[in-house]
Amino acid sequence: MTKISVITAVYNGEKYIRETVESVLAQRGDFELEYIICDGQSIDRTLEILDEYKDSCKIISRKDESPQDAINYGMNLATGDIACWLNADDLFTPGALDMVVKGFRKYPARRWLYGKGHIMDSKGKKIRKFITFYKNFISFFYSWNVLLCENFISQPSTFWRLGLWNEVKDLDCKYKAAWDYELWLNMAQKSQPIHLRKYLSGFRRHKTSISENHFEKQFNEELAIARKHCNFIHYMIHAFNRWKITSIYKIIS
């Protein structure tokens, strides 16, 4: 049976961690689940809440340097065939992991997979649907060239074979908001992804989230990451896309 490892890094996440954990543990299908939660020694009620789930997942509380450090630590403990991370304020949609496992079985030579993701507000309501539509549209035209020009991949809807992670690891802790984009580019150089045209997750934006507070840093980092891999034309297109999306986010924020 296929084993899938899910890593969640959390620090003072009492507001959303229960919803996140339950969205993982509620998954059903022809797979074995390994759930590893890496807590950064929270000082709110996070550990108290997580204690309720200690029989269903592995909970580790340790001092870490960053979310990337916590994810790296958990990923290097993982023993699954397939792996991913789910942030402590995001959710899996019902049946997501079963669809992922079936996707990998259908394309055994491919080593990573991305699907669709909703954007949610603090209460779980779907928002910014036009951005979701735009990302879904671009994702139909996946190629190395397109990925160099814009990051259209939804992080909580992305999964990989653990062997691929072991080749490209770890997440680079010098980035503060766009470490996932570097991972996509590194994996893309090793394998064509599976594009699963299903909604697999809900990505939450709220007043304390990285994406809400540091979106300019995120897009600046993405451009810097792309520059390490791209030519002048890619760079200019990506720079335009950075200006475009940053301007839109400033308006809607």
C-alpha positions in Angstrom: 0.0 0.0 0.0 1.2 3.5 -0.8 2.3 5.5 2.2 1.9 9.3 2.1 3.7 11.6 4.6 2.3 15.0 5.5 4.4 17.5 7.4 2.9 20.5 9.3 5.1 23.2 10.8 3.4 25.3 13.5 4.2 28.0 16.0 1.5 29.6 18.1 -1.1 28.3 15.7 -4.0 27.8 18.1 -6.5 29.6 15.9 -6.4 27.3 12.9 -4.4 24.2 13.9 -7.4 22.1 14.8 -9.0 22.6 11.4 -5.7 21.8 9.6 -5.2 18.6 11.6 -8.7 17.4 11.2 -8.6 18.0 7.4 -5.6 15.7 7.3 -6.9 13.0 9.6 -10.3 12.9 7.8 -8.6 11.8 4.6 -9.7 8.3 3.4 -8.5 6.1 0.6 -6.2 3.3 -0.5 -3.1 4.6 1.3 -1.4 4.7 4.6 -1.0 8.1 6.3 2.0 9.3 8.2 1.4 12.7 9.8 4.3 14.6 11.4 3.7 17.9 13.1 6.7 20.0 14.0 5.9 22.6 16.7 8.4 25.4 17.3 7.8 25.3 21.1 4.5 27.3 21.0 3.5 29.4 24.0 -0.2 29.5 23.3 -2.7 26.6 23.3 -1.2 24.9 20.2 0.4 22.0 22.1 -2.7 21.6 24.3 -4.8 21.2 21.2 -2.3 18.9 19.5 -2.2 16.6 22.5 -5.8 15.6 21.6 -4.4 14.0 18.4 -1.2 12.4 19.8 -2.5 8.9 19.0 -3.1 9.7 15.4 0.1 11.6 14.4 3.7 12.2 15.5 4.1 15.5 17.4 7.6 17.0 17.8 8.1 20.2 19.8 11.6 21.6 19.3 13.2 25.0 18.9 13.5 25.8 15.2 15.0 28.6 13.2 12.2 29.1 10.7 9.2 27.4 9.1 11.6 26.0 6.5 13.8 24.5 9.2 10.8 22.8 10.8 9.6 21.5 7.4 13.1 20.2 6.6 13.3 18.4 9.9 9.9 16.8 9.5 10.5 15.8 5.9 13.8 14.2 6.8 11.9 12.0 9.3 9.3 11.0 6.7 9.1 7.4 5.6 6.4 7.6 3.0 6.4 7.0 -0.8 4.8 10.4 -1.4 5.3 13.5 0.7 4.1 17.1 1.1 3.8 19.8 3.7 0.6 21.6 4.8 0.9 24.9 6.6 -0.8 25.2 10.0 -3.6 27.4 8.7 -4.4 25.6 5.4 -6.7 22.6 4.7 -6.9 19.6 2.5 -10.2 19.2 0.6 -12.1 15.9 1.3 -10.6 13.1 -0.7 -7.5 15.0 -1.8 -4.9 12.5 -0.7 -6.7 9.6 -2.4 -6.8 11.6 -5.7 -3.1 12.3 -5.3 -2.2 8.6 -4.8 -4.2 7.6 -7.8 -2.5 10.3 -9.8 0.9 9.0 -9.0 -0.2 5.4 -9.8 -1.5 6.6 -13.2 1.9 8.2 -14.1 4.5 6.0 -12.3 7.5 7.7 -14.2 6.6 11.2 -12.9 7.9 12.3 -9.6 5.9 15.3 -8.5 2.3 16.5 -8.8 0.4 19.8 -8.5 -3.4 20.4 -8.4 -5.7 23.3 -7.8 -6.2 25.3 -4.6 -8.8 27.6 -3.3 -7.9 30.8 -1.6 -9.7 31.3 1.7 -10.2 34.1 4.3 -9.8 33.7 8.0 -13.2 32.1 8.3 -12.7 29.6 5.5 -14.7 31.6 2.9 -13.4 31.3 -0.7 -12.0 34.7 -1.8 -10.0 36.1 -4.7 -11.6 33.7 -7.2 -10.3 35.7 -10.1 -6.7 34.9 -8.9 -7.6 31.3 -8.5 -9.0 31.3 -12.1 -5.9 32.9 -13.4 -3.6 30.4 -11.8 -5.7 27.5 -12.9 -5.6 28.9 -16.5 -1.8 29.3 -16.5 -1.4 25.8 -15.0 -2.8 24.3 -18.2 0.2 25.5 -20.1 2.9 24.1 -17.8 6.4 24.1 -19.1 9.8 24.9 -17.8 9.7 28.2 -19.7 6.4 29.2 -18.3 7.4 28.3 -14.7 10.5 30.5 -15.0 8.2 33.4 -15.9 5.7 33.1 -13.0 5.0 30.9 -10.0 1.5 29.7 -10.6 1.7 26.5 -8.5 -0.4 26.2 -5.3 1.9 25.1 -2.5 -0.6 23.1 -0.4 -1.8 21.3 -3.5 1.7 20.0 -4.5 3.2 16.6 -3.7 6.3 14.6 -4.6 7.9 11.2 -4.4 10.1 11.2 -1.3 13.1 10.1 -3.4 12.8 13.3 -5.4 12.9 15.3 -2.2 16.0 13.5 -1.1 17.7 14.6 -4.3 16.8 18.3 -4.2 16.5 18.9 -0.4 16.4 21.0 1.7 14.3 24.2 1.7 16.7 27.2 1.7 16.2 29.1 5.0 17.6 32.3 3.5 14.3 32.9 1.8 11.5 34.3 3.9 8.5 34.0 1.7 9.2 32.1 -1.6 11.1 29.0 -0.6 8.4 26.8 -2.3 9.2 28.3 -5.7 12.8 27.3 -5.5 11.7 23.8 -4.7 9.4 23.7 -7.8 12.2 24.8 -10.1 14.6 22.2 -8.6 12.1 19.4 -9.0 11.1 20.6 -12.5 14.7 20.0 -13.6 14.4 16.4 -12.5 10.9 15.4 -13.7 7.8 16.6 -15.6 5.0 17.0 -13.0 1.6 15.5 -13.1 -1.1 18.2 -13.5 -4.1 17.0 -11.5 -7.0 19.2 -12.4 -8.8 18.8 -9.0 -9.0 21.0 -6.0 -6.8 19.5 -3.4 -6.5 22.3 -0.8 -7.6 25.6 0.7 -4.9 28.2 1.1 -5.7 30.7 3.9 -4.9 34.4 3.8 -5.4 36.3 7.0 -3.9 39.3 8.8 -0.9 37.5 10.3 -0.1 35.2 7.3 3.2 35.5 5.4 1.4 35.8 2.1 -0.8 38.6 3.4 2.0 40.6 5.1 5.0 39.9 2.9 3.7 39.5 -0.6 6.1 42.1 -2.0 9.0 40.2 -0.5 7.6 37.0 -1.8 7.5 38.2 -5.4 10.9 39.9 -5.2 12.3 36.6 -3.9 10.7 34.7 -6.7 12.3 37.0 -9.3 15.7 36.5 -7.6 15.2 32.7 -7.6 14.1 32.7 -11.3 17.2 34.7 -12.2 19.5 31.9 -11.1 17.9 29.6 -13.7 16.6 31.8 -16.5 17.7 33.8 -19.5 17.2 37.6 -20.2 13.7 37.1 -21.8 12.5 34.9 -18.9 13.8 37.5 -16.5 12.0 40.4 -18.2 8.7 38.5 -18.4 9.0 37.5 -14.8 9.8 41.1 -13.8 6.7 42.3 -15.6 4.6 39.6 -13.9 6.0 40.7 -10.5 5.0 44.3 -11.2 1.5 43.2 -12.4 0.7 40.9 -9.5 2.2 43.2 -6.8 0.1 46.1 -8.1 -3.1 43.9 -8.1 -2.4 42.7 -4.5 -1.8 46.3 -3.3 -5.2 47.3 -4.7 -7.1 44.4 -3.3 -5.3 44.6 0.1 
